[in-house]
Amino acid sequence: MASDRDQAAAENIMPVTVSRYSKRVVLKTILGRSDHGLGLVGQRVVVLGWVKSAKEVRKEPVPNPDAARDVGPPKDVSCVEVLQSRIPFFQTLLKALGGNTQYLREKLDSVIQKPAMPSIASLQVSDGSCVASLQIQVESSISPPIQLMPTGTCILTEGILQQPLVQGKQVIELKAEKILHIGTVDQETYPLSKKRLPLETLRDSAHFRPRTTTVASVMRIRNALTQATHTFFKNQEFLYVEVPIITTTDSEGSSEKFHVTTLLSKEIRKEEPITTDDTKGVNLEAVKASIMEKNKQVEELKRTESNKEALAAAIQDLRKTNELALQLEAREKSKPEAYLKTEKFRYSEDFFSRETYLTVNGRLHLESYACALGNVYSFGPRFRAERSESKKLVAEMWMIELEMALSQLEDAINCADDLLKFLFKWILENCSEDLTFLAKRVDKTIVERLQLVAESSFENISYAQAVDELKKVTEKTFGTKIEWGVSLTEEHESYLADEVYKRPVVIYNPPKELKPFYVRLNDDGKTVAAFDVVIPKVSLKCFSKRWQCCLNNSKFDSAIPITEACVGALIRGSQNEERLNVLSTRIKELGLQKKHYDWYLDLRRHGTVKHSGFSLGFDLMVLFATGLNDVRDVIPFPRSCGKSNN
């Protein structure tokens, strides 16, 4: 306790730190202190920020007590001042003559410019370094409030830190003496002019959304997790290795990939003219056959005369079908006789002279460095061209990947356990302000969920055990029937972590059909040495309250907050196949082209060693840590099917 007091006392007398590269004071160094900046009162600072909100306060004019006692020589008086002093006389004279005094007032007002009432613009300004905003008071004599007050305005201000004259939420404020820069905003087009826009709307303005408090907090947590990742591997003496983004190897063997080519710009194509009519794709012969059927129907209705409304509708339908046939015939006549079709890509003429893709997984390339340097890791984007509507998947996602030489399945599981606990403890210790804000705004259970993962032991179960446990479930019907060989869905995994074990769960030894070709085959010939780490989505407090309700035979209180930030399997790892003959057989079984994996097989031919590793979905981890439920909200510039705006 004494050391804490000494630290706080030392902090309170320390001056603010000026950024070396921008010559300004970062707001976190003021507002992030234990005294919230109170010890800095009287210091002159230069701050930069963007206006979050603002209000204008009018200043009452202060009467001059010396004016009445002014007996000095008369001062020069302007024409405007003379006219202003004579307005009452003109009004009285015009009223006596029966004139319109209001008209006179309007005319004089248009000629005489009134001096603007002095005011103070009270601005809440943020620079993105912390959740809190700094209140800045700017008098109208320094800068017109109309320029400063719009939301999003960027200002660079020099002034003196002081205690607020009016006590409120703010402990300290800045009294501006100079405005050094104003970045104005067009309120009509600026997307953040409206208050509290939903995250779905903000996705269309990814270049502006970090100015919102929620997204800024998410990005600071993302940054902290990035720093923590590199710190963990540095502490464990891993080497960082960059793996290629462009590759000729399909590491998953069956994934949807993005092709990389320059041939599109070289192909000579002549496409069909763009048409705006609705007949494209409609077959003329089918329409003519339909006309014959409709003619028969009309004739039948005419003979029976049983339903005049049905006859009228059939005639109308026949007429429209005839019109459609005429349009199709006209289109056929105007269509050119032949069109040039794009020839099949000749990859020998492409930039890389062969078929290439954006990488799906970097673990295969990491293996080559693990077999030379020991323990290595990589951190970067991976790409999947899956047309999915899932909230947990986008085209470009960042992954933490590692490979360890002389390491088996159990070693990889232990490393995954240590890494997750380290990362979540890190943000609990270093991002308390942002977590507190998100707990109020997004999900009340964030801190408890992070503590649950950071402090609890993981439950290790085999795939067979997982299937047996799920088969016992009678009170719930799963969307996918559970049986041996079925890939466990997010619903299955979440049930095991949330309802059965109530802690993080490691599921290992799945059937070989569910994992990539490079995973080591177990001795039973049916399963492989792979594992998934599933994180529970509800907090420990929710668990205890739910469990207590069950014990008491009472109804569960739906008001108990339960987050929807379920991410399913956060880590997927394996011990990789080091036996050349087994790996070659697996490649052949899956119908993969062996020539694409010759370099990978070389690692088994020359100096092979047992090794294991895993991939951690970094974006999914940020999603879990922030309590949000759509991965597009935790990625700076998300790329998903049909969406790539900037």
N, C-alpha and C positions, 0 to 999 in steps of 0.2 A: 504493500500500500504506500509506504514511504517513497519507494522508487517511482511509483506512478505520479505521486504529488510533485516530486522533484522534476520529473519529465515535463509535467504540465506547466510548472513554474518556469522552467527553462524555455519552453515553447512560447510562453506568453511574452517573453522579453525579446524573442528573436524577430528580426525584421523580415519582411516578406522577401521571397526570392524572385528575382527577375529572370525570365527565360533568356537563355544565352543567345538564341537565334531569332527571337521576334521582339525583344526589348519590351516585353509586357509582363504583367503579373498574371499567372494562371489562377483562376478563381478558387480552385481547390486548395491552394496554399493559404487562402484567406478563410474560406468557409469550412474547410475540412479540419481546422484546428479544434482542440478540445474546448476552447472558449468561443468557438464560432467566429473568431476574428476580433473579439472585443479588445484583446491586448494590442491591436494594431491601430487603435484610434489615434488620429493625428498624423498618420503617415501619408505621404504623397505617393500615389500609384498611377500607373497607366494600365488600363484593362481593355480587352477586346471581347465582344460578345454579340449575340443576336437577341433581339427583343422578343420575349415570350408573351408579355402582356404590358399594358400601360394605361395610365389615367392622367388627366390634366386637372390641376387644382389652381383655381383663380386666386390671385393675391389681391387683398383689399388695399386700395391706395392709402398710403400713410400721410395724414395731414401735416403740413409744414407749420409749426407753431411760430416760426419767425416771420411768416408772410404778413400777419396782421400788424407786426411792429416794424415793418419795412418802411423807413422814412428816408431812405437814400434817394439819389437822383433817379428819375424815371428811366426804365429800361426800354430798349427798342421793342416795338410791338409789331408782329406780322399782320398782314391783311387777314389771314385766316382767323387769328385771335380776335381781331376787331369784329369780323362778321359773327363769330361765335358769341361775342358779348352783346351783340345787337339783336340776336334772334328773338328774345322776348318782346322787344320794342316793335319789331316788324309784325309779330303775331298779333299784338294788341291793336295795332293800327289797322291791319287787314280785317280783324274781327269787327272793329267799329264800322268799317265800310261794308260789312256783310260778305266778305270774301271767304275762301276755303283755306283755313289755316293748315290743314293736313297736307294740302298740295304744296304750300309754301315750305313746310317742314321737309317733305320728300325732295324737293328741288335743292334746298340748301344742303341736305345730307349728301346728295350726289356731288355737290361741289366741294363741300368741306369734308376732308378725310379725318375721321376720328382716330386718335391714337389708340393702339391696341392695348387691351387690359393686360397687365403683367400676369404671368402664370408660371407654374412649375410643372414640368413633365416628370411623373414618377414612373420609372421604367424597371421592369423585372428582366434582367439580362442573364443569359447563360452562355458559357463558352464550351460546353460539352465535357468539361473535366470532372463534374460531379452532378449529383441530383439537384442540389440547392442552387438558387439564383441569387444574384446580387442586386439589391435595390439601388438605383442610381437616380439622383435628383438633379434635373437640368432646368435652370431658369430660362425663360423665354428670351431674355436678353443675350444669352449665349448662343442659342439655336432655336429656330421656330419649332414648337412641339409637333406641328403637322408633319414635319420631315422625320421625326424620331419615333413617333408612336406606333406606326403600322407594325403588326406582327411580322417578324422575319427581318426587320431592318438591322443591318450590321453597323455597329458603332465602335469607334476607338476613342476612349475618353481618358482624360487626365484630371485628377481631382484629389480631394482629401477624404480619408476614411473618418467617419464620425458615427456617434450613436444617433439613432432616429429621433427626430423631435417628437414624433407621435409613436408611443409604444404599441407594438403589435407583434407579428410573427418574426419580424426582422430584428436581429441583434445588432447589426452594423449596416451602414449604407455608405454610398460614395456621393459626396457633394461635388458635382462636376464643375471644373473651372475652365476646361477647354474641350471642345469636340474636335478631334484630330482627323476623323474620317467618318463619313456616312455612306453606307451602301443601301440605297433606297429600294423599295419594293413596290411592284405594281399589284395593288390589292385585288384588282379585278381578275387577275390570272394566277396569282400565287396560291397554290393548292392548300397551304396550311393556314390561310386566313380564318377558316372556320375552326371552332374549338372542338377538341376531343373527337377527331375523325377516327372511325374504326380502322383496325389494322388491315382489313380487306381492301379498303379504299386507298390506304397509304402504299400498298404494293404497286400501284400504278405511278407512284412518284418516289421511286426508290432513291433518286438523287437528292430528295429533300427530307425524307422521313427520318434520317438521323438527327434532325433538329428537334424531333419530339422527345419528350422525357423518357417514354417507355422504350423506344428503339435505341436511344442513347445508352440507357442502362443495360439493355441486352448486349450492345456492342462492347461496353466496358467489361461485362462478364465474359464475353467471347474472347476479348483480349487477354484477360486474366487467365483463362483456361489455356490459351496459346502459350503464354509465358510459363505457366505451370508445367505444361507438357515438356517443353525444352529443359526446364529445371530438373524434372524427374529423371529424364534420360541422361542428363549431364551427371547427376548424382550417382546414377547406376553405371556410369562409364560406357554408355552406348555412343557410337559414332553416327552423326547425321549424314545421310546419303540422299542425294536427289535422284529420283528415278524418272525415266522419260515419260512425257505426256503422249508423244506419238510413238506407236509401237506396231510391230508386225505380229505380235503374239496375242491371241485371245486367251487371257489367263483363266477365265471362267469356263470356257469351252462351249457355252450355250447362251451367252448373254447377248442382248441387243446392243450393237456397237455403233458409234459414229465413225463413218468412213472419212478419211483424209485424202483429198485428191485435188489436182489442178486441172483435170481434164474437162471439167464443165465449161470453162472459159474457152476451150479450144474446139469443142464440138460445133459443127455447123448444123443447125437445126432449122427447120421451117415448120412452125406449128400451125394448127388450125386457127382461123381468125376467131377472136373473142366475140362471143354472141351473148346477147342479153335476153334472148327468148327462152321459154320454158320447154322447148321441144327437144333440147339436147339429151341424148340418151334414150329417147323414145323410138321404138321400132315401127316403121311404116307398115310392114306386113301385119304386125299384131294389131295395129289400129284398123286396118281394112277388115280383118277377121272380126273385130269387135263391132264394126259397122253392120256387117251381115247379121250378127246375133241380135243387135238392137233393132234392125229392120223387122226381123221375125217377131220380136217382142211387141213392137208397135202394131203389126198386123193382127196379132193374137188379141191384143186389147181392143182393137177396133171391132173385131168380130163379136166379142163377148159383151161389149158396152156395159161392163159391170162396174167400172171405176173410172170416171171421167178425170179425176185428179191424177190417178196413176198414168193414164194415157197422156195427159198434158206434160207430165214430168218426163215420160219416156221420149216424147217427141222433142222436148227441149234438150235432153241428153244426147239424142241422135244428132241434132243440129250442131251441138258443140263438138261432137266426135268428127263430123264431116269437116268442120272448120279446121280441126287439128290435122286431119289428113291432108287438106290443102296446104297448110303451112309446111308439113313434112315434105310434100312433093316439091314445093318451091325451094326448100332448103337443099334437096337432093340435086335439083337442076343447077343451083348456083355453086355447088360444091366443086372444087377443082378435081381433076381426074386422079391425081396422085399427090401424095405428101411424102416428103423425105423423113424417114424415121431416124432417131438417134441410134447410132451403132453402139454395140456393146463396148464397154470400156476396155481399152487395151492398156493394161497397167504397165506394160513394158515401156510405154511412152510417157508414163506419169513422172512426177517429180522424184519419187523414191524408186521408181522402176519396179514397184511391186505393190500389192494391196497393203494399206496401212490404216490404223484406227487410232482414235483417242483411247488412252488406257482405261481399263475397267478396274484393274487391281495392280498394285506395284510390288506385291510380295515375291513374284517370280524373279524379278530383277534384283530385289534385295537379297535373295538367296545367294547370288553370285558374290556379293560383298560380304555376307555373313560367312561364307566358306573361305574368306581371305582375311577378314578383319575381326571376326568374332561376333559381337553383338552390335547390330545396326538398326536404325529406324529411319523412317521417312514421314513427311507431313505435307500433303498437297491435294490438289483436286483430282477426282476420278469421275468418269463419265459413263452414263448409261442412257441409251436411246429408247427407253421404255415409255410407251404412251399410257401412263398411269395417272389416275385421279387421286392417288393416295396423298395424304397430308404429310407423309413421312419420306417422300421420295421426290427428288427433282433431278434434272439431267446432269447437273454438275454439283457434286458433293465432296467435301473435304474429308480425308481419312488420315488417321494415325496408323501407321503400319510398322511392324518390327519383325525381325528374324534373329534367332539366337542359335549359334553353333553349339553342338554337343548338348542339345536341349531336347527334352521329350514333352509329351502332352501335359503332364503334371506341372512341369516347370512353366510352361506357357500360361496355364490356369493361374498359378501363383503370381506370375508377373501381372496378369490382367487384374487380379484382386488388388495388388499393391498399387497399380497405376490409378484405378478408379478411386480408391480411398485417398490417395495423395491429391488428386485433382479436386475432389469435392471438399476436402479439408482446406485446401488452398483458397478456394473462393469463399468459404465460410469465414476465413480469417481476414481476407483482403477485399471482399466486396460486400461488407455488411450493409452499407448505405444503399446500394443498388438492390440487394436482396430484400431489405426492409420496404423499399418503395414498391417492388414488384409483388411483395406479399400483400400490400394494401390494394394495388391496382389489378393484379392478375390472379394470384393464387395464394391463399393464406397458409398453405402447408409447405411452401417451398423449403424453408429452413429445416423443418422436421424431416422432410424426405431426404434432403442432402445428408443430414446427420444420421439417418437410418442406414444409408449406404456406407458412409464414412466409418461408422462405429460397429456395425453388425458383421457377423461372420457369414460367408456365402454358403448356400446349401448346394452340395454337389450330388447330382443324380444322373443316372444313365438314361438314354433315350427309352430303353425298355421300361425302366421304372416310371418315367414320365407318362408313357402310354398306359401303364397299369393304373396309375393314380387318376388319370382322366377318365378311364373306363368306369371307375367307381362313382363318378359324379352322376347323381340322379336328379338333383334339383335344378339343373340347367341343361339346355339343349344347345350344343355347339353348331355353328354354321357348317363346319366340315366334320363329318363323322370320323371319330378317332379309331384308328386301327394301325397295326404294324406296317411301316413303309410309307405312311402318310406324313407329309411335311407339316410340322407343327406350325399353326397359324399364330398371328399375334394374339388372337382370342385365347388359344390354348396356353401360350406362354404366360400371358397376363394372369390367367386363372391360377396357374401354378405358383407364380410369385406373389400374387395378392391374396388369394384365398387359402391355398394349401400350406405353403411354407412361410408366407408373410415376411419375406426377406429376399435379397438377390439370390437367383438360382443359376447354377451352372449345369447345362444339359450336355452330356458328352456321349461319345460312341453312337452316332446316328447311323442309319443304313447308308451304304456306299452310294446308292443311287441319288441321295440328296445332297452330295457334296462334290466339289470339283475333282478333276482327274488326279491332281497332284497330292491329295491327302493320303496319308499312309494307311494301307489296308491292314486291319486287325487280323489276328490269327484265325478267327472264326470264318473269315472269307466273306462275311455279310456286312460287317460294320467297319467304320473307319475311325481313326484317332482324331476326331474333331470335337469342338465344343462351342456352345453359344452361352453368353452371359445375358440373362434377362433381369431387368431392373423393375422393382415394384413401382406402381404409379400412385399409391396412397401412403400417407404418412403413418408413423408409428402411433401417433395419438389417435388417428382414425382407426387403426387396427385395434387398439385397446378398447376404444368406445364400441366398435362393432362387436368385438368379442364379449364385452360385458353385456351388451344387449342380448346376445345369443344365450349367455349363461343365465340371464334373468328372464329368458323367454319373453322379452319385451320387443316391441317394434323398433326397428332401427330408425333413428332420427335422420331424416333426409337433409336436415339443415347442417349436419356435420360436413364441412367442406371436403370434397374429394376431387383432386385434380384430374383433368383429362389428358395430362401430359404423358401419356403412355407411349413409350418408344419401342417396346418389344425387345428384341435382341440388340443390345448396344454394342457388343463385341462378338465377333466370329473368328475363331482361330483353329489351328490344327498343328499336329506334327506332320511334316511333309515326308513323302515317300523318298527314301534314299536308295532303294534297291532298283537297279537299272532294269532288270527283267520285269519286275512288277509294274513299274511306271510305264514301260513300253506297252505292256499288255493293256493297261488302263486306257492309254491313248488310243489304241486300236479298238477297244470295246466301245468307246464313245464316238468312233468314226471321225476322229480329228486327223488332220493332215500332219503326219510325223515330221515332214520337212520344216514346218513352222516351229518345231520344238527341239530341233537338233542342238541348238546352243544350250537349252535347258538340260537335255540328256547328257551333254558333255560334262556337266557338273557331277554326274553320277559315274561317268567313265574315268574321271581324273580327280582323285583325292576327295571322295565323298565322305560325309559325316552326318550323323543324325542331327536334325535341326527342327525347330518349331517356331511358331510366331502367331500373330493375329492382326486383325484390322479392327479399329475402333471408329465408329461413325461419329466424327467430331461435331457435325451439325446436329445430329440427334442428341448428343450429350448436352450441347447448348440448349436445345429444346427442353430437355428434361430439367436442366438447372434453372431455367427461367420460368417454367410453368406454362409456357405457351403451348398451343396444340397444332400449329402448322409450321413446318420447317421453313417455309418461305419467309416467315417473319423473323428468323434469326440469322439469315444469310444476307450480307450486304447487298448483293445484286443477284437475286435468284434467277436461275434459268430452268424453265419448265416447258412442257409441251405447249406450243402456241404462244409462249411468252418470252420475249427477249427484247425488251424495250430500249435498253441503253447499254 
